[in-house]
Amino acid sequence: MIDTGRIHKAMHEMAAQKGDFTLFALLRRADAVGGMWDLVVSAPWFKNSTLAATQEVVDLLTKSMGRKALIQFSRVVALADEDPTVRFFLTNVPVEDGERRIQSTDLFGMQIEEAIILRAKRPESVGPRRKVAHSALSGSSHPGSHKQRTLEQV
């Protein structure tokens, strides 16, 4: 059984560093050896090279989950945002931040035994999410007049 909670957490950690994903899905092919999963991802920050994007996702996943956790994946596939597979999930299985499961389906000629989609939604912004720190020591007592600084500025 795959730990979707841990993978979901890793997806959020990677998005905080790089920006939201368009697609983040786990697919288990019917012919998968040992029940291993494919991680299929897409994001606007992938630039032009899906090979470089795949390596970057693997590196970020390793940082987040550890090298040993990677053995549950038979492969990591990075797709361009306009790939037909990405468009299929966006249209048919939209998920903003959750978990939708699909059982026994054919996806572009590939028999999928199970799919778990954690995200299938176009990001609203391309950049990484920024956390905002609110200072408890503001110079004014008027509501809404306190200053906000990003954590990068602190």
C-alpha positions in Angstrom: 0.0 0.0 0.0 1.3 3.4 -0.9 1.4 6.2 1.7 -0.5 8.9 0.0 -0.3 11.2 3.1 3.5 11.2 2.9 3.4 11.8 -0.9 0.8 14.6 -0.5 3.1 16.3 2.1 6.1 15.9 -0.3 4.0 17.5 -3.1 3.3 20.5 -0.9 6.9 20.8 0.1 8.0 20.8 -3.5 5.3 23.3 -4.5 6.4 25.6 -1.7 9.9 25.7 -3.2 9.1 25.7 -7.0 5.4 26.6 -7.5 2.2 24.6 -7.8 1.9 21.5 -10.0 -0.7 21.2 -12.7 -0.8 17.5 -12.4 0.4 15.2 -9.6 -0.8 11.7 -10.0 0.1 8.1 -9.0 -0.7 5.5 -11.6 -0.3 1.7 -11.1 -0.2 0.0 -14.4 -1.9 -3.4 -14.8 1.5 -4.8 -15.9 3.5 -3.1 -13.0 6.1 -5.5 -11.5 5.5 -5.9 -7.8 2.6 -3.4 -7.7 4.9 -0.4 -8.1 3.6 3.0 -9.0 4.4 5.6 -11.6 4.5 9.2 -10.5 3.2 11.5 -13.3 3.7 15.2 -12.8 3.3 18.4 -14.8 4.0 22.0 -13.8 4.5 25.4 -15.5 8.0 25.7 -14.0 9.3 22.7 -15.9 10.6 25.0 -18.7 11.1 23.1 -22.0 13.0 19.9 -21.0 10.9 17.1 -19.5 14.1 15.2 -18.9 15.6 18.0 -16.8 12.2 18.4 -15.1 12.1 14.7 -14.3 15.5 14.9 -12.6 14.5 18.0 -10.7 11.3 16.3 -9.4 13.3 13.2 -8.4 15.9 15.4 -6.6 13.1 17.3 -4.8 11.3 14.1 -3.9 14.5 12.6 -2.5 15.0 15.7 -0.3 11.4 15.5 0.9 10.9 11.8 1.4 14.4 10.3 1.4 16.1 8.0 -1.1 14.6 4.8 0.3 11.1 6.1 -0.3 11.8 6.3 -4.1 11.8 2.5 -4.4 8.0 2.5 -4.4 8.0 4.2 -7.8 8.8 2.3 -11.0 9.3 5.6 -12.7 8.8 9.3 -12.5 7.3 10.9 -15.6 7.3 14.7 -16.2 4.9 16.0 -18.8 4.5 19.3 -20.5 1.4 21.2 -19.4 -0.1 20.8 -22.9 0.4 17.1 -23.1 -2.9 15.2 -23.9 -2.6 13.2 -20.7 -2.5 16.4 -18.6 -5.4 17.8 -20.5 -7.4 14.6 -19.9 -6.9 14.7 -16.1 -7.7 18.5 -16.0 -10.9 17.9 -17.9 -12.1 14.6 -16.5 -10.7 14.3 -13.0 -10.2 17.9 -11.6 -8.7 17.9 -8.1 -7.3 21.1 -6.4 -5.8 19.6 -3.3 -7.2 16.2 -2.3 -7.3 12.7 -3.5 -9.4 11.1 -6.2 -9.2 7.5 -7.1 -9.9 5.7 -10.4 -10.0 1.9 -10.7 -9.4 -0.2 -13.8 -9.3 2.2 -16.7 -7.7 2.5 -20.1 -5.6 5.6 -20.5 -4.4 6.2 -24.0 -4.0 2.5 -24.6 -2.3 1.8 -21.3 -4.2 -0.3 -18.9 -4.3 1.4 -15.5 -5.2 -0.8 -12.5 -5.5 2.1 -10.1 -4.9 5.9 -10.2 -4.6 8.3 -7.3 -4.8 12.0 -8.4 -3.6 14.4 -5.8 -3.8 17.5 -8.0 -5.2 18.2 -11.5 -5.7 21.9 -11.7 -3.9 24.7 -13.4 -2.0 26.9 -10.9 -3.1 30.4 -10.4 0.4 31.7 -10.2 3.6 30.3 -11.7 6.1 31.2 -8.8 6.7 29.4 -5.6 4.3 30.1 -2.7 5.5 32.7 -0.3 4.9 32.5 3.4 4.1 35.8 5.1 5.3 36.5 8.6 3.1 38.9 10.6 5.0 41.0 13.2 3.4 41.1 16.6 5.3 44.4 17.3 3.6 46.8 14.9 4.2 50.6 15.3 0.5 51.4 15.0 -2.7 50.4 16.8 -4.9 50.9 13.8 -6.3 47.6 12.4 -4.8 46.7 9.1 -1.9 49.1 9.4 0.7 46.5 10.4 3.5 45.7 8.0 3.9 42.3 6.4 7.3 41.0 5.5 8.1 37.8 3.6 10.2 35.2 5.4 12.9 35.9 2.9 13.2 39.5 4.1 13.3 38.5 7.8 
